[in-house]
């Protein structure tokens, strides 16, 4: 156990160094510039959302519990306006101690960017280490996943840096198949739910990927009719829904209240290229 902890700490240090190098010279300007090629548009929107979240956590923390945090300071008298875009609430909760110490929103944004790169790399590192028990392979996978061009293509979308829960979801899915322990089932549900909280996009994408992986694993191991495994899956899904629901329901509410949407051209233009 101690060896694994030391190896994980070492990997975190290495990935942090790589993240600093990949975002250089952001380290020198962490309190004056944000890690994006252009501040206009989405970076400013996300900076506002993160600022609203952090300010609300500082002045009205109970609003996070009763849902009033979604009644953001735009488009009065409309309510639930934080749900007009990505809420970034989980990221804000993680950043709040730093904000409480510094009251520096730009610094928090940049720490989130660099920390997201490190967390994504470290999460993939843990997954590959568990699958192949090879530390070098884990580093290769971590570096590729954590610092792929995709991350830097989306520097303007801080919400799309929240990739770190995806590898962890597959890690705990693997553990559920390997051990069937209740602890791993509960953790799988929690991680999947947190993925949806951190990014609804990745919550949907990750959920589909996990379902495919679970079915493929069950089929390849002759466990498609394993009712114990089915109960584990249902428990994990229930936990994920409970975790994700409080931050997802506001989006369902405003969907019917706000005119607009994406036409087929916009959907195709924003889709991934194959």
C-alpha positions, 0 to 999 in steps of 0.5 A: 500500500505504501509503495502504491501511495509513493508511486501515485505521489511521484506520478502526480508530481511528474504530471504536474511538471508536465502540465506546467510545461504545457501551459507555460508561461501561465505559471508566471502570469497566473493572477493576471491572465487566464489559460485561453487563447481568447478571453472573449466568448466562452472563457468570459462566460465560464469565468463569470459562472465560476465567480458566481459559484465561488461568491455564492459559496462564500456568502450563501453556502446553503444555496448550494443545498436548496438550489438557489445557487442556480438563480444567478445574477443574470436575466432578472426576473428569470430564475434558474439562469445558471442552467443556461450554460455549464454550472461548474459547481463541483469545480467551484466546491473544490476551488473554494478553499483557494478562493477563500484564501486569495479571493482571486478568481483568475488564479482559481480559473488557472489552477482549475485548468492545470489541475484538470490536466494533472487529474486526467493524466493521473486518473488514466495512470491509475486505470492502466496500472490496474489493468496491466500492472505496469508502471511505464505503460501507465505513464505512457497512457497518462501522458497521452490522455492527460495532454492530448491535443484535444485538451488544448483545442478546448482551452476556451472550454474549461468545462471540457477539461473535466475528463478525470472521472471517465478513467475512474469510472472504467477503473471501478467498473473493472473492479466490480467485475473483478471483485463484486465488492459493495464498496466498489459498486458504491464508488462506481455510482459515485464517480459516474454521478460526479462525472455528470455533475462536472460535465453533462456532456461527459456524463452522457458520453461516459454513461454510454461508454460504460454501458457498452463496456459493461455489456461487452465484459459481461458477454465475454465472461459469460455473465450476461445472465448473472443476476448478482451482477445485474443488481450491482449495475442497478445499484450503481445506476441508482447512486449515479442518478441520485448524485447527478439529479440535483444539478441536472433537474434545473436544466430540465426545468429551463429547457421548456421555458427558454426558446432556442435550440440547435438546428441540424447544421449547428449540430453537424458543425459542432460534432466530432470529425472522423 
